[in-house]
C-alpha cells in the first residue's frame, strides 16, 4: 500500500521540461572539473618536482592540501548554501576556483602552489554540495530526480576516466600548469549559463547564523582528516595522528551536543535517525573506500609491473569506468520497481566478485583479467552510488538539501582518504614483510626498495642488468602478494556495505514535491 502511494505521488509530482535538463548539463561542468582534478594532478607531479624542487613534505602537501580543506569545509558550505542561496554559493565557488586555478598554473614556488591548492579546496567545497542540492530543488519528481542523480554520479566517473587521459595529452604537449588552466574554459560557460537556467533555492527558515557551530565543525573535520593522512604517511610511529583524532572527536561531541540544543541547528542531527539516510551515507563511504583502494594498487601494478605508460594505464581502466557510468544510469528503471534493500546489495555482489578476481590475477600476464575485475567492480559501485545518493536527498527535507548533500560529499572525500590509508597501508605492510632482497644490493638501493614498489623500480635502474632485474622481480612478487590480501580485505568492506544496505535501506522516503 505504501509503495503504491509513493509511486502515485511520484507520478503526480510536476515533471521538468527541457530547461531542467539543460540546467542538469550545466551543473555537470563543476562535477566533471572536480573529479578530473582529483586524478590529473598525480600525472603532473614529476614535472612539478623537477620545476619547483619541493621537499618530500611539500610534495605531500601539494597533493593533500586540496582534499584536506575540501573535506573539512563541505558541511559548512552546504549549510551556508541552504541559508544564503545555493546558486549564489555555486557562482562564488566557480569564480574563485577558476581564479585560483589560474594562479596555481603559474606558481613560482612550492609554497605558492600549496597555498593555491588549499584555496582551491575552499572554493571546491562551495561547488559540490551546491550542485547536488540544486538538483534536489529542480527535479521534484522522484523518477526524474533519480535519473538526474544517476547522471550526476556518472559525471564523477567520467571525470575520473578523463583525468589520466587528459593529463597524459596535456603534459605531452604543455607544461604542468596546463592541468590547472583546464578549469578556466570549463567554468566560464558555467558562470554564463547558471544565472539563465538554474533557479535560486534556499532554506526559507534558516534560523540565525551560528559561527560557534561553524568553528566546532571545522574543529571536528580538520584534525580527523589530517590524522588520517598523517597515519597514512607515518603509521603508528608518531603520536600526532592519535592526538589529532582525539581532538577531532572531542570537538565532534561538542558539535553534536550544540546542534541538539539549538532550535534551528546548522546540521539537523535528526537526519541521522533515518535508517535510509544513515545507511546510504555508510554505503557511500565504504563503496568509495573500495573503489579508491582498488585504483591505488591496480594503477601501480599496471605501470610498475605490467610496464604500461601512465596514459596506457589510464586507457586500461576506461572500460571499468564506462561500466560504472552505464550501471549508474541503467539502475534507474530497476530502482523504481525494486526496493533499495534488495537492489543495492545485489549490485555490490558485482564489486565483491571484482575484488575476488583481483586476488587471483596478480601476475603480469593477467592484464585482461584485471580489466574484467575493474568492470565488475564498476558495475556494483556505479549502481550503489546512484541509489544511495538519491536516498540521501529524498530522506532529507527539501530545505535541508544543502546540508544533506554536504554529508554525502563528506562521506565521499573521507572514503577516498580511507581507501588509500586502510588498503594502501595494508598493502605497504605486506609488501615490506614479503620483500626478499637479492644479495649484493647497495645500501641506498635496498633502503629505497623497502619503502615502496616505485622506490624499488627506480633503484633497479641504476644497477647492472641482472641485479636490477632480480630486484624488480622480488619487488613485484612482494607487491602482488600484498595485493592478494588487500583485495580480500576490500571484498570484505564491500560485503559490510551490502549488509548495511540490506538492513537499513528498506524504507522508501516520503515523496516531497515542494521546491525551495
N, C-alpha and C positions, 0 to 999 in steps of 0.2 A: 504494500500500500504506500509506504513512504517513498520507495523508488519511483512509483507511478506519479506521485505528486511532484517529485523532483524533476522528472522528465517533462511533465506538463508545464511546470514553471519555467524550465529551460526553453521550451518551445514558445511560451507566451512572452518571454522577455524580448524587448526590441533587438533586432539584429542590425549591425552596422552596414553601411554601404561602402562604396569604393574609397571614400575619404578615410574610413577607419583602416582599411587595408593599406592604403598609401601611407598613413601615419605609422603603421607597423614597419613598413620598409624603411622609413626614415629612422625609426627607433632602433633598427638593427645596426645602423652605422657605428654608434659608440660601442655596441656589444662586440662587433667584429674587431674594432680597433683595440679594445682592451684585451681580448683573447689572443689576437695576433701579438700584441706587446708582451704577453706572458711567455711566449715561446721564441720570439725572434731575437731577443737580447743575447741569449746564450750563444748564438752563432756569431755575434759581433764581438764577444769578449776577447778572443785572441787579438783582433786588431786594436781594440781599446787598450789592452795590456801593453802592446808594443808602442802605441802612441802616447798614452798618458803615464805609463810606468807606475801603476798603483801598487801599493804594498798588498800582501796577501789579505790583510784585514780590510783594506779599502776595496779590494776586488769583491769580497763577500758583501760589503755594504752597498756596492753598486747594484748587486743583484737584489739584496734583501730590503733596502730602504723603501722601495715602492710597495711590495706586498705587506710589509710591516705597518706602514702608515695607512694603507688602504683598508686592511682588515680591522685596524683599531678604530677607524672613523665611520665605518659603514652604518652602524646603528644610529650614531649621532646624526649623520647626514640624512638618513632615511626619515628620522623623526623631524628634522628641520624641514625637509621637503613636505611632509604632511602639514606642517604649520605654515610655512611661508609660500608654498606653491611648488609642486613637483616639476612643472615645466620650467619655472624660473630657475630652480636648482639645476636642472639639466643644462640650460643655456649657460649659466655661470660656470658649471663644470666643464662644458665643452670649450668655452673660450679660454679658461685657464689652462686646460690640458693642452690645447693647441699652442698657446704662447710658451708654456714651459717646455714642451717637446722641442720647439724650435731652439730654445736656449740650450737644452741638453745636447742638441746636434752639434753645437759649436763650442762645447765645454773645453776650456783651455787646461783644466786640471782635474784630477780625480775628485778633489773636494767639491769642485763646482758640479760635477756630474752627480755625485751623491746627493747634494742639496737639490738638484733639479729632479732627481728620481723621487725624493721624498715629497716635493711639491706636486709631482705628477700623482702620487698616491692620494694627496688631499683632494685634488680635483677629480681623480678617478672615483673616489668614494661618493662624489656627488652624482656621477653619471649612472652607475649600475642600479642602485635602488630606484632611481627615478624612472628608468626605462621599464622595469617590471611593474612598478606601481601605476604608471600611466596606462599600461596595457590593461590593468585591472579596471581602471575607470572608463577606458574607451570601449572595451569588449565586455558589456554587462551580460550578454547572452553566454550561458555556460559552455555550450558546444563551440561557439566561435572563439571564446577565450581559451579553451583547451587547445584549439588549433594554433592560435596566436602564440601561446606559450611554447608549443612544440617548435614553432619557427624560431622563437627567441632562443630556446635551448640549442637548436640546430646551428644558430649563428655562432654560438660558443664553439661548437665542434668544428664548424667551417673555419673559424679563425685559427683554432689550434692546427688544423690541417694546412692552412695557408702560411702560417708562421715560418716553418722550416723552408718552404719553397720560396716564399717572398724574400726571406732573409738570404737564402743562397743566391738568388738572382741579383738582389741589390748589392750584396757585398762582393759579387764577382765583377761588378762594373763601377761601383761608387765607394766612397769612404764610409766608415762605420756610422757617421752621423745620419746617413740616409735612412736608417731604421727608425730614427726618431722623427725625421721630417715627414715620414709616411702619415703622421697624424694630421698634418695640415690639410691636404686635399680631401681627407675623409670628413673632417669636422666643418669645413666651410659650407658644404651643402646642407649639413645639419643645422647650422645657425640660420640659414636662409629659409629652410622648409619647415622647421619645427613651429615657428610662430604662425605659419599659414595652415598647417594640417593638424597640429596636436592641440587639443583644448587644455586649458589650465585646470588643475584639480588640486584640492587640499582638504584637510580636515576642517569641517565647518565649525567645530567646537574644540579648538586645540588646547584650551586652558592656558595657564600662564607659562611664560618662558622660565625654565629652571636650570640655571648654569651649574648648580651643585650636581644635578643628575648627569649632566654632560661631563663634568670633571670626574665623577665616580665611574662613568662608563669608560672613559679613557684610562683611568687608573686601573680598571679591570683588564681591558684588552691589551694595552701596550706591554705590560710586564708578562702576561701569559704568552702572547705571540713571540715576544723576544726570548722568553725562557725556552720555548720550543726550538727556536732557531739556534740558540746557544748550545742546547743539548745536542742538536744535530751536528754541530761543529766540534765541540769539546767533550761530549759524553758526560759521564758521571765524575770525571776527574776534577771538575770545577764546582764549587758550591753555588755559583751565581745562578744557574737555572732554577735550583730549588728555592733560593731566596726570592727570585722574581716570581715564581709560581705561587708561593705562599702570599706574597704581597698582592698579586692579582686576585687571588681567591678572597682575600680579606676585603679588598675594595669591592669585589663582586657581591659579597654578602651584604655590605653596606648599601650597595646599589639596589639590590632586590628589596631590602627592608624599606628603603626610602620609597621605591615605586609602590609598594603595598600600602604605604601610609598616605600617599598623595591622592587627592580626589581626581586629578587628571594627570596621570603619570606620563613620563617620557616614553616608557615602554610598558604596555599593559601586560603584566605578568599572567593575567588570566588567559592569554593566548596559549600559554604552555600547558594549561589544564585540558586543552582539547587534544584528544588522542591523535586524530589525523594531523594536526599541526605539528605537535612534538615528534610524532613518528616520522613524518615527512622530512623534518629537519635532520633527524638522525640518519635516515636513509640517504639524504643528500650528502651528509658528512662522510659516511662510510663508503658511498659509491665513489666520491671524488678521491678519497684515500686510496681505494683500489685502482682507479684509473691513473692517478699521478704516479703511484708506486710502480705500476706496470711500465709506464713510459720511461721512468727513471732508469730501470735496469735494461729494458729492451733497447733503448736508444744507445746505451753503452755497448751492449752486445753486438748490435748491428755495425757500429762504427769501429770498435776496437778489436773485435774478434772476427766477425764476418769480413770486415775490411771495406765497408761501404763509406762513401763520402757523406758529409752532412746532408747534402741535397738528395743523394740516393737513399739515405736512411729515412729522410722525410717522406720521400715518394713511396717507400715500402710501407709506411704507416697510413698512407692515404686510404687504402681500401677499408681499414678498420674505422677510420674517422667518417668515411662515407656511410658505412653501415650504421654508425651511431646516429647520423643525420636521418637516414631513411627510417630507422626504428623509432626515433623520436617523433616523426611525423606520422608514420604508419600506425602507431599505437593509438592514435586519437579515436578512430571509429571503434576500436576494440574497447577502449576505456569508457565509451558511452554505454556499453552493454554489460561489461564485466566489472565486478566490484574491485576496488583498488587492493583490498587484502588478498586478492587472487592474482590479479594481473601483474603486480609488482614482483612478488616472489617468483612467479613463473618466468618473468623477464630476467630476473637476476640469476636464474639457473644457467642461462647462456653465459653470463660472466664467470660463474664458477667453472663451467666447462672450459672457458678460455684460459683461466689460470691453471687448470689441471693439464691442459695441453702444453703450457709453458714448462711445467715440471718435467715433461719428457722430451722437450725439444731444445735442449741446451747444448747443441753442437753446431759447428759452423755450417754443416750441410743441411740444416733444418730451417732454412730461411722461409720456405713455403709454409711450414707448419707454424712458425712464429706469426706470419701474416694472417693465417687462418685463426690462430688463437686471438689475435687482436680484433679480428672481425667478430668473433663470438663474444668477446668482452664488450665491444662497442654496441652490439645489439642490446645486451642487457642494460648497460649504463644509459644509453640513449632513451630507451623506453621508460626506465625507472625515473630518470630525471624529469621527463615531461610530466608524468603523472604526479610525482611528489611536489614539483614546483606549482602545479595547478592547485593541488590540495592546500598548499601553504597559503596561497592567496584566497582561495574560496573559503577557508576556515576562519579568516580574519574579517572583521567588519570593513567595509569599503573605506571608511575614514582613516583606518589604520594600515592602509595598503603599503605605505612607505616603510613603516616600521617592520611589517611582516616581510616585505621584500628584503630589507636590510638584514634580518635574521637569516633568511635563505642565503644571501650573498656571503654573510659572515661564515656560515657553515661551509660554503664552497671554498673560501680562502683558507680557513683553518684545515679543511680536508686536504688542500694542496700542500700546506706546510707539513701536516702529519704524515701524508703519503711519503714524502721524502724522508722525514725524520724516522718514522717507525720502520717502514720497509727498507729504506736506504740504510738505516742503522743496522738492521738485522743482516742485510747483505754484506755490509762492510765488516761486521764481526765474523761472519762465516768465511769471508774472503781471507782475512788475516789468519784465521785458525787453520785453514786448509792449504795455505800457500807454502809449498816446499821449494825453496830457492835452490837453483843449481850451484854446484861448487865453483869457486873461482870468481864470484861476483865482487867488484869493488864495493867498498862500504857505502859510498854515496848512492850507487845504483840499488843496492839491497834496501837501504832506507826508503828510497823513493818507491820501490816496488811494494814494500809492506804497507804504504799509505793507501794507494788506490790502484785500480787497474790501469787508469790513464798514466799514473806515475811509472808503472812497470813498462808499459809500451814506450813511453818517452825515454826511459833509461836504456831500453834494449837497442835504441837507435845508435847509441854511442859505443856499442860493444862489437866485438868481432861477430861475424855472421852466425856461427854455430852457437856461441854462448847467448847471443841475442835471441835466437830462435828458441833456445831452451827456456829462457826467461819468459818469453811470450807464451809458450805452451804451458808452463807452470802457472802463470797468472790466469790464463784462460780457463784452465782446469779448476783452479780455486774459485774463480768468479762464477763459473757455471754451476759448481757445487752449491754455492750460496744462493744462486738464482732458484735452484730447485726447492730449497727450503723456504725461501722468501715467497715463492709462488703458492706454496701450500698455505702459508700464513695469510696471504692475500685472499685466497679462496675462502679461508675461514672467516675473514672480515666480511666478505660479501654474503656468506651464509648468515652471519649475525644480522646484517641489514635485511635479508629476506625474512628472517624470523620476526624482527621488529615490525616489518611491514604487515606480515600476516596477523600479528596481534593487535596492531593499532590503527590500521588504515581501513577498517571495515565500514565505519560510519560515513555516510555521504553528507558533506556540509550542506546546510540550508542554502537554497538558491537566493541570491540577493540581486536586485536589479536597479537599485538607485545609485546613479553615479554621483561622485563627489569630486 
